[in-house]
Amino acid sequence: MIERVQYKFLRTVHYRCYGYYLSYQNLLTKYKLLTLENRRQYLEAMNLYNIVRNKFDCIDLSNLLCYVVPRTVHKRKARAGKLFTVGPCKSNSGLRSPVRRMVDAYNETFEHIDIFACSPYMFKSLILKELS
């Protein structure tokens, strides 16, 4: 429903300026915007990057991350494991916690981006390229 507000705003502004309508995807491309879901994923990835790089002065937040270090190097990508893991949860609030969402989003969408080797600018550009 919130996405619909953004769509109506973009459609109205574009129509008043140019006099014709465009599809939502074309409007997002023209004005270089992300959908709200993609924007959320982008912000979660950037927060995870900042947590990994210790940009926040909170040891407890860094301790919530568990890194998975493989014992052997896999030649095939299909066998490669996830970089982060989160322990099991006993409640729904634990399943929807921000750290778990960040880790799951990174493992599912951005696992090919090296979070340790990238500069902040490079990481940001790779994330935006992936989401666009």
C-alpha positions, -999 to 999 in steps of 0.1 A, spaced: 0 0 0 29 24 7 44 15 -27 11 26 -43 16 61 -27 50 64 -43 36 52 -77 7 77 -76 30 105 -67 55 97 -95 27 92 -120 11 125 -111 43 146 -112 54 130 -145 20 136 -161 19 173 -150 54 179 -163 53 159 -196 16 153 -203 17 115 -207 18 84 -184 46 59 -180 46 25 -164 59 22 -128 91 5 -138 98 32 -165 91 59 -139 116 43 -115 142 40 -142 137 76 -155 139 91 -120 166 67 -108 146 55 -78 143 21 -62 111 3 -52 105 4 -14 114 -32 -10 147 -27 -29 154 4 -8 149 -16 24 173 -43 11 199 -17 2 197 0 37 199 -34 54 230 -44 33 246 -11 41 239 -15 79 253 -50 77 284 -36 60 288 -10 88 284 -37 115 310 -59 99 334 -29 96 327 -19 133 313 16 124 289 13 153 302 16 188 283 -15 200 301 -48 207 269 -66 214 257 -59 179 289 -73 164 286 -103 186 252 -112 171 269 -120 137 283 -155 133 307 -161 104 309 -194 86 344 -203 76 346 -231 51 371 -260 58 379 -264 22 378 -243 -9 350 -254 -33 357 -251 -70 320 -252 -79 298 -223 -68 269 -247 -61 287 -261 -31 297 -228 -16 281 -221 17 267 -189 32 290 -163 48 268 -155 78 246 -177 100 221 -169 127 212 -193 155 178 -208 158 149 -187 171 122 -198 195 98 -169 187 84 -150 158 100 -118 170 134 -135 167 126 -146 132 118 -110 123 147 -93 141 167 -68 121 200 -87 123 184 -118 110 168 -100 82 201 -83 72 220 -117 73 193 -135 53 191 -108 27 228 -108 23 230 -146 21 202 -148 -5 208 -118 -27 244 -104 -23 265 -134 -14 287 -129 -44 297 -94 -32 328 -96 -10 318 -76 21 354 -76 35 373 -65 4 351 -37 -9 354 -1 0 322 16 11 317 33 -23 323 1 -42 300 -20 -19 273 6 -23 276 7 -61 276 -31 -64 245 -33 -42 226 -7 -62 236 -24 -95 223 -57 -82 190 -41 -71 184 -21 -103 
